[in-house]
Amino acid sequence: MISPDLRDLYQEVILDHSKNPRNFRILEQANHTAEGFNPLCGDRLKLYLFIEGDQIKDITFQGSGCAISKASASMMTASVKGKNKKDARAIFEEFHSMLSGKNHSFDSPKLGKLSVFSGVSEFPVRVKCATLAWHTLKAGMETDGKVVSTEEENQDAG
């Protein structure tokens, strides 16, 4: 269980990233894009990636959505920029595991600041908001121009 003080701090970080999202712009030199949509909450985002070899050289996003969705996209772009695809996938798996309640460790070294989303697991309907950007990233690393939805049958967003 998260202490009330820590929960307040986590909420502040999420609100800051929602109001002042990092990497929130169109990436002109993007060579991969993907779009994500969460019909339950109305979250929409477009992810722009510049991938060279196996490395995510740059990543940005545009879109609109709830505070959790926008903050998650902001923090995700900051956490995977400069990483290779394998490391980005490993962070995704750890993040998804935390949100689905499979990983109860809130101080995973792989997640770092992304641990602020640990409390989202207590609200299953919000898990899709937090994982939308991540599923969009996964699609964008594999193909270009893919559209993903949190309501697809094969989607394991929550």
N, C-alpha and C positions, 0 to 999 in steps of 0.2 A: 504494500500500500504506500502511496506517495504522501508525504507530509503536506499539510495545508500550505506552508510557506513555499515549498518546492512547487506545488501545484500552481500557486500564484505567479511564481517566477516563470514557469513554463507557459502559462497563459499570456504573460507579458511578451515573451519571445514570439509566440505565435501571432499575437496581435501586431507586433512590430513588423514581422515579415509580411503580414497581410496588408498593412497600410503602406509599407515601403518595400515592396518586393524587389529582391535582388535579381539581376539578369532579366528584367522585364522589358524586352524589346524584340524587334525583328532582327534576326541575324542574317545580314545580307549574303555572307559567304556560306550559308548552310548548304550542306550536300545531302542532308536527310531531314525529313520533317515527319511529324505524326500529329494526329488530332485526337483529343480525348473528350468524352462527353459522359456526364453523370445525370441521366434524366430525372432521378429522384430528387436531386438538389438543384439542378440547373447549371452545374459547373461545366464550363467549356474551356478548353485550352488548346493551343497549338504550340508544339515544341519544335525548336529549330536546333539542329545539331551540325557541327562541323567535325566530321570524323576523318582522321588521317591514319591509315593503316588500321590498328586496333585501338587507337587512342581517341578519346573524346577531347578534342582540342578546345572546343568552345560549345556552350549550350545556353540557349535563352528560351523564353516563353512569352506568350501573349494570351490573354483570355480574361474571363471573369468567373467569379464563383464565390463561395462562402469563404470565411476567414481561414478555415482549416485547409481547404483546397488550395487557395492561393499561397498560404504560408508553406505548405508542403512542397509545392512547385518551386518556390523561391529557395528553400533550404536544399531541395534535391539538386537543383542546378549548381548551387555552390558546392555541394558535397561530391558531385561526380565530375566536375570540370577538371580536366587534366588526367583523369583516371583512364585505365584501359577498360574495355568492355567487360572482361572477366571480373575485375574489381567492382565495377558498377553493378553487375548482376549479383555479386555477393552482398553488397550493401542493400540492394533491393530485397533479397531473400531474408536478411536479418531484420529489415524494417517491417516487411510483411509478417514475419514470424512474431515480432513484438506486437503488432496491431491485432493479430488474430489470437493473441493470448497464449501462443505456444512458447514464447520466450519471455519469462517474467523478470529478466535482468534488465534494469533500467540504465545500467552504466556500461553497455557494450562498447568496447573500444572501436569497433567497426562503425557504430552509429554516431558516436560523439554527440554533437548538438542535436541530432535528429531524435534523441531520447525524449525531447520535449513533447513528442507525440504519444508517449507511452499511455497517458490517460485516455486517449481516444478509444482504446480497446474496451473501455467501460461503456461505450456508446456505439453498439454495432452498426447503427444506421450511418454514423459518421466515418466509419472505417473506409467506406468507398470514397468519401471526400478526400481523405488523407492519402489513399493509394492511387487515385486517378492519374496523377502526374507520373508516378512510378510505372504503371502499366503502359502509359503512353511512351515513356522512355524505352521500355523493353521493346515495344513495337518499332519505335524509331531507330533503334540500334540494328534491328534485323531487316527492316524494309524501309522504303521511302514512301511517304504519302499515305500511310495506313491510318485508318480511323478506328479507335477503340471506344467501347462503351462499357460502363460498369454493369450493364444488364445483359451482356452477351452470356450465353450458356456456358461457354468454356472459360469465362473470366472467373478467377478465384479471388476477387477483391474483397470478399467479406461475406 
